[in-house]
Amino acid sequence: MINAGKSRIDRLRQDPAEKWEIPFTQKEGGSFYQGYSSYPTIPRRAEEIPAGAREALWESCGVDRLGQVFLVPWAVRPTGIRNQRVITPDSVLVIGAKAVGLWTDKPEPGVKAFLKIDDIAAMEDVTILLYGRLSFISSAERLSIRYNTVVREGLDPALFELRKRLSGPAQQVPRDPPDAPELPFKWNLLSLSARTRLAEDSSAAWRFASVPGMRGRAAARGQLLVLNPHELVFMRDPPESPGHFGEDSFIVSRARVTGARIEEDGLVVSAKGAQFPLPMALPLCEQAVRWLA
């Protein structure tokens, strides 16, 4: 069973290297620099996809259109662990009808992660200005990519298709109490959007909480918990962000949840053999346990 995350503040400030990333050196980093785009693209023609990635992932992932393919160029990024930096090689992410797969051209060309749709337990989705980190998680592995959010609008259709494939049958949504408080502007927009409801016209119940900033000095941070007919969505101000820029989201299909319990640091959700510790305010934890009971 995989423990899919930790709730400690120090972990939230870290973004550890993937097993397929390359240790940064001036020699290696300099050799990558020439001629590479600074942001991801969705290919316009199949020929733009490396041949090895097409052969390895096209059929196995169930690709039926180019909008399910996400080309992520090389990048040098910090891990948040001392002064460590790593090189993320040129990558191809495929979000298909059958599976999600990741191919990279280094250290040697090949598939580095492959998750069948039936095995995916949850998704994590972090966006902070131009920084994006997207994770697909099963009981055995986590497939994560970092990308420039310039391409996010083109990625969203494939992500929503995947969420619908993961969702299972619609379930009942409880009515909100008539005295529910008004949400702050940012969170009100998000509570009405497809990012939390899966479809904008879908019914949803929500709860909101403000928690103190890290170490008690920063401004309070918002947390939004949403239950739609298919999913539980937990969204909060990213702890990595010095302001309230962006969102840190956890998305799990209600049909895949097998348990939820409250612990000292928040809520632990079990789904498809994986456990997800979520640093959630106690009132939201209590509500989530009632919803998922």
Residue pairs with C-beta under 8 A, 6 or more apart in sequence:
1 139
1 273
1 274
1 275
2 137
2 138
2 139
2 140
2 141
2 142
2 273
2 274
2 275
3 274
3 275
3 277
4 121
4 122
4 137
4 142
4 274
4 275
4 276
4 277
5 11
5 124
5 276
5 277
5 278
6 277
7 265
7 266
7 277
7 278
7 279
8 265
9 214
9 239
12 239
12 240
12 279
13 80
13 239
13 240
14 79
14 80
14 81
15 77
15 78
15 79
15 80
15 133
15 146
16 79
16 80
16 81
17 23
17 79
17 84
17 86
18 86
18 88
18 112
18 144
19 112
20 89
20 104
20 107
20 112
21 86
21 87
21 88
21 89
22 28
22 86
22 87
22 88
22 89
22 106
22 107
23 86
23 87
24 76
24 84
24 85
24 86
24 87
28 87
29 76
29 85
29 87
32 74
32 76
32 87
36 73
36 74
36 90
37 73
38 73
38 148
39 73
39 148
39 150
39 151
40 70
40 71
40 72
40 73
40 147
40 148
40 150
40 151
41 48
41 71
41 151
42 66
42 67
42 69
42 70
42 71
42 151
42 154
42 155
43 49
43 66
43 69
43 71
44 66
45 66
46 54
46 66
48 71
49 69
49 71
49 92
50 90
50 92
50 103
50 105
50 109
52 103
52 105
52 109
52 110
53 92
53 94
53 103
56 101
56 103
56 110
56 111
57 63
57 92
57 94
57 96
57 101
57 103
57 111
57 114
58 94
60 98
60 99
60 101
60 114
61 68
61 94
61 95
61 96
61 97
61 98
61 99
61 100
61 101
61 114
62 96
62 97
62 98
62 99
63 69
63 94
63 96
63 97
64 96
64 97
67 154
67 157
67 158
68 94
68 95
68 96
68 158
68 161
69 92
69 93
69 94
70 92
70 93
70 94
70 95
70 145
70 147
70 151
70 155
70 158
71 90
71 91
71 92
72 88
72 90
72 91
72 92
72 93
72 145
72 146
72 147
73 90
74 87
74 88
74 89
74 90
75 87
75 88
75 146
76 85
76 86
76 87
76 88
77 85
77 86
77 88
77 146
78 84
78 85
79 85
79 86
87 106
88 146
89 104
89 105
89 106
89 107
90 104
90 105
90 106
91 102
91 103
91 104
91 105
91 145
92 102
92 103
92 104
93 100
93 101
93 102
93 145
94 100
94 101
94 102
94 103
95 158
95 159
95 161
95 162
97 117
97 161
97 165
98 116
98 117
99 114
99 115
99 116
99 117
100 114
100 115
100 117
100 120
100 136
100 143
100 162
101 111
101 113
101 114
101 115
101 143
102 111
102 112
102 113
102 114
102 143
102 145
103 109
103 110
103 111
103 112
104 110
104 112
113 141
113 142
113 143
114 143
115 136
115 138
115 141
115 143
117 162
117 165
117 166
119 138
119 139
119 140
119 272
120 136
120 137
120 138
120 166
120 272
121 137
121 138
121 139
121 252
121 256
121 271
121 272
121 273
121 274
121 276
122 137
122 250
122 251
122 252
122 253
122 256
122 269
122 271
122 274
122 276
123 134
123 135
123 136
123 137
123 159
123 162
123 163
123 166
123 249
123 250
123 251
123 252
124 133
124 134
124 135
124 137
124 248
124 249
124 250
124 251
125 133
125 134
125 135
125 159
125 247
125 248
125 249
125 251
126 132
126 133
126 134
126 238
126 240
126 246
126 247
126 248
126 249
127 149
127 152
127 246
127 247
128 238
128 240
128 241
128 245
128 246
129 149
129 245
129 246
130 148
130 149
130 150
131 146
131 148
131 149
131 246
132 146
132 147
132 148
132 149
132 152
133 144
133 145
133 146
133 147
134 144
134 145
134 147
134 159
135 142
135 143
135 144
136 142
136 143
136 144
137 143
137 274
137 276
138 272
138 273
138 274
139 272
139 273
139 274
160 194
160 198
163 198
163 230
163 231
163 251
163 253
164 198
164 230
166 253
166 256
167 198
167 230
167 231
167 253
167 254
167 255
168 230
168 253
168 254
168 255
168 256
169 255
170 229
170 230
171 229
171 230
171 254
171 255
172 229
173 203
173 204
173 205
173 227
173 228
173 229
174 205
174 227
174 291
175 205
176 205
176 206
180 206
181 208
182 188
183 191
183 206
183 208
183 224
184 208
184 222
186 222
186 244
187 208
187 222
187 224
190 196
190 224
190 235
190 247
191 197
191 204
191 206
191 224
191 226
192 200
193 200
194 200
195 233
195 235
195 247
195 249
196 204
196 206
196 224
196 226
196 228
196 233
196 235
197 203
197 204
197 226
197 228
198 228
198 229
198 230
198 231
202 228
202 229
203 228
203 229
204 226
204 227
204 228
205 226
205 227
205 291
206 224
206 225
206 226
206 227
207 224
207 225
207 283
207 284
207 287
208 222
208 223
208 224
208 225
209 222
209 223
209 225
209 281
209 283
209 284
210 220
210 221
210 222
210 223
211 220
211 221
211 223
211 281
212 218
212 220
212 221
213 219
213 220
213 221
214 239
218 242
219 244
221 236
221 237
221 239
221 244
222 236
222 237
222 244
223 234
223 235
223 236
223 237
223 280
223 281
223 284
224 233
224 234
224 235
224 236
225 232
225 233
225 234
225 235
225 280
225 284
225 287
225 288
226 232
226 233
226 234
226 235
227 233
227 254
227 291
229 254
230 253
230 254
230 255
231 251
231 252
231 253
231 254
232 251
232 252
232 254
232 257
232 269
232 288
232 291
232 292
233 249
233 250
233 251
234 249
234 250
234 278
234 280
234 284
234 288
235 247
235 248
235 249
235 250
236 247
236 248
236 279
237 244
237 246
237 247
237 248
238 245
238 246
238 247
238 248
239 248
240 248
250 269
250 276
250 278
252 269
252 271
252 276
253 271
254 292
256 271
256 272
257 269
257 270
257 271
257 292
258 270
258 271
258 272
259 269
259 270
259 292
260 267
260 268
260 269
260 270
260 288
260 289
260 292
261 267
261 268
261 289
262 268
262 282
262 285
262 286
262 289
263 277
265 277
265 279
266 277
266 278
266 279
266 280
266 281
266 285
267 277
267 278
267 280
267 284
267 285
267 288
267 289
268 275
268 276
268 277
268 278
269 275
269 276
269 278
269 288
269 292
270 276
280 288
